[in-house]
């Protein structure tokens, strides 16, 4: 639908379509950005709209790192509250801090990893070109033990006094989900299939989150509990 709208505005010739589509992409797009620090969530899933221009953080030369990249999305979502140092060998900025939490490359234990749509990024944040609706996760990872994000699935609605089931998976680098046991959620623990049963005691809104040592905590899943 969005592509068709661009075609109507720009005309029908191949040259005009290409020029207008390129301009539309350069204007930026809406994506989701989440930041998980070593011991706490620094930024819950937040919608950010990238924009034209380039990122020059940490001495990055103008024009080298597009503001429509993952670096640009981080810049918008954090209101510029992140730090980097430009690496001439990598030809892009090295991410060293986000929202006050610092993990520079000179420290061998941890670094900032990037996941896009549940897949581990194999390139730097300036090389990650984003599409509308992409989900970007910046998370502290361990050099000694590569950590993977947790994914939590829960119903949107539940009833007080009636049990419901949640499922917790861990995500491989390629995005494949695998069940994880032993994750505690509201007093319940997931089984070998990654499932746990929760019984809410009163109406209201639950904000469920899965975490386990050695893994990157999940995003919050809200559940509305009726009486």
C-alpha positions in Angstrom: 0.0 0.0 0.0 2.8 2.4 0.8 4.7 1.6 -2.4 1.5 2.1 -4.5 1.1 5.5 -2.9 4.6 6.5 -3.8 4.0 5.4 -7.4 0.9 7.6 -7.6 2.7 10.7 -6.3 5.8 10.2 -8.5 4.3 9.1 -11.8 4.8 5.9 -13.7 8.2 6.2 -15.4 10.9 4.0 -14.1 13.2 6.9 -13.5 10.7 8.9 -11.5 9.6 5.9 -9.5 13.2 5.1 -8.5 14.0 8.7 -7.6 10.9 9.1 -5.4 11.3 5.7 -3.7 14.9 6.6 -2.9 13.8 9.9 -1.4 11.1 8.2 0.7 13.6 5.8 2.1 16.0 8.5 2.8 13.4 10.3 4.9 13.5 7.5 7.4 11.1 4.9 8.8 9.5 3.8 12.1 11.2 1.0 13.9 11.3 -0.4 17.5 14.4 0.0 19.6 15.1 -1.7 23.0 18.2 -1.5 25.1 19.1 -4.2 27.7 22.0 -3.4 30.1 23.9 -6.0 32.0 21.6 -6.0 35.0 18.5 -4.1 34.0 16.5 -2.8 31.1 17.7 0.6 30.1 15.1 1.3 27.4 11.9 -0.7 26.9 10.7 -1.2 23.3 10.3 2.3 22.0 9.2 3.5 18.5 11.7 5.6 16.8 11.6 7.3 13.4 14.9 7.7 11.7 15.6 10.8 9.6 17.8 12.1 6.8 21.5 12.9 7.4 24.3 11.0 9.0 25.7 10.1 12.4 28.9 11.8 13.4 29.2 10.5 17.0 32.7 9.8 18.2 34.4 11.5 15.4 32.6 9.5 12.6 33.1 11.4 9.3 30.0 13.1 8.0 28.2 11.0 5.3 29.8 7.7 6.4 27.1 6.5 8.8 23.5 7.0 7.6 20.9 8.3 10.1 18.5 5.7 8.7 20.8 2.9 10.0 20.6 1.1 13.3 22.9 3.8 14.7 20.4 6.4 13.6 17.6 4.5 15.3 19.6 4.3 18.5 20.3 8.0 18.3 16.6 8.9 18.0 15.4 6.4 20.6 17.9 7.5 23.3 17.7 11.2 22.5 21.4 11.2 21.5 22.4 9.6 24.9 25.0 7.1 23.7 28.7 7.1 23.2 31.0 5.8 20.5 34.6 6.0 19.2 35.3 6.0 15.5 37.4 3.0 14.4 39.4 3.6 11.2 40.0 -0.1 10.9 36.3 -0.9 11.0 35.4 2.3 9.2 32.5 3.0 11.6 31.9 4.0 15.2 32.4 1.4 18.0 29.5 1.5 20.4 30.8 2.0 24.0 27.9 3.3 26.1 24.2 3.6 26.0 22.1 5.7 28.5 25.0 5.9 30.9 26.0 2.2 30.9 29.6 1.9 29.5 31.2 -1.2 28.0 34.2 0.0 25.9 36.0 -2.3 23.6 39.1 -2.1 25.7 37.3 -4.1 28.4 37.5 -7.7 27.4 34.5 -9.1 29.4 31.5 -7.5 27.8 30.4 -5.6 24.7 27.3 -4.2 23.0 25.6 -6.7 20.8 22.9 -5.9 18.2 19.9 -8.1 17.2 17.5 -7.2 14.4 14.2 -9.0 14.3 15.5 -11.7 16.7 18.7 -12.3 14.6 22.2 -11.6 15.8 23.8 -8.9 13.6 27.0 -9.9 11.9 27.8 -6.3 10.8 28.2 -3.0 12.6 25.3 -0.7 13.4 26.0 1.7 10.5 25.8 -1.2 8.0 22.4 -2.3 9.3 19.8 -0.8 7.0 16.4 -0.9 8.6 12.9 -1.4 7.1 9.6 -0.2 8.5 8.6 -2.2 11.5 12.0 -3.7 12.2 12.8 -4.5 15.9 16.3 -3.6 17.0 17.8 -4.8 20.3 21.0 -3.4 21.8 22.1 -5.7 24.6 25.2 -6.2 26.7 26.8 -9.5 25.8 29.7 -11.6 27.2 32.9 -12.3 25.4 33.3 -15.5 27.5 29.7 -16.8 27.1 27.7 -15.5 24.2 24.3 -14.6 25.5 21.0 -15.0 23.7 17.7 -13.1 24.1 14.7 -14.6 25.7 11.3 -14.4 24.0 8.1 -14.5 26.1 4.7 -15.3 24.7 1.6 -14.6 26.8 -2.1 -13.9 26.1 -3.2 -10.3 26.0 -6.2 -11.0 28.2 -6.8 -13.2 31.3 -9.4 -13.6 34.0 -8.6 -13.4 37.8 -8.7 -16.9 39.4 -8.3 -18.7 36.1 -4.9 -20.1 35.0 -3.2 -19.2 31.7 0.0 -20.4 30.0 3.1 -18.5 29.0 5.9 -19.8 26.9 9.6 -18.8 27.1 12.1 -19.5 24.3 15.7 -18.5 23.8 16.7 -17.2 20.4 19.6 -18.7 18.4 21.8 -16.4 16.3 19.7 -17.2 13.3 16.4 -16.3 15.1 15.3 -19.9 15.7 13.3 -20.2 18.9 14.1 -23.0 21.4 12.2 -23.7 24.6 13.9 -22.9 27.9 13.2 -24.5 31.3 13.8 -23.1 34.7 12.6 -19.6 34.0 10.7 -18.1 37.0 7.7 -15.9 36.2 5.3 -14.8 39.0 6.2 -17.8 41.1 5.9 -20.3 38.4 8.7 -22.1 36.6 8.9 -23.1 32.9 9.1 -26.8 32.1 11.1 -28.6 29.4 8.8 -27.2 26.8 9.3 -23.7 28.1 5.8 -23.4 29.4 4.6 -22.2 32.8 1.1 -21.8 34.2 0.2 -18.5 36.0 -3.0 -17.8 37.9 -3.7 -14.1 38.5 -5.4 -13.4 41.8 -6.9 -10.0 41.0 -7.9 -7.8 38.1 -5.5 -5.2 36.7 -2.6 -5.2 34.3 0.4 -7.6 34.6 3.7 -6.7 33.1 5.4 -10.0 32.5 9.1 -10.3 31.8 11.4 -13.4 31.5 15.0 -13.4 32.7 17.6 -16.1 33.5 21.3 -15.8 34.2 23.3 -16.2 31.0 20.5 -14.9 28.8 19.3 -11.5 27.7 16.0 -10.7 29.4 12.9 -10.5 27.3 10.7 -7.5 26.4 7.7 -6.8 28.7 4.5 -8.6 27.8 1.4 -6.8 29.2 -1.6 -9.0 30.2 -4.9 -7.3 31.1 -6.7 -9.2 33.9 -10.4 -8.8 34.2 -12.5 -9.7 37.3 
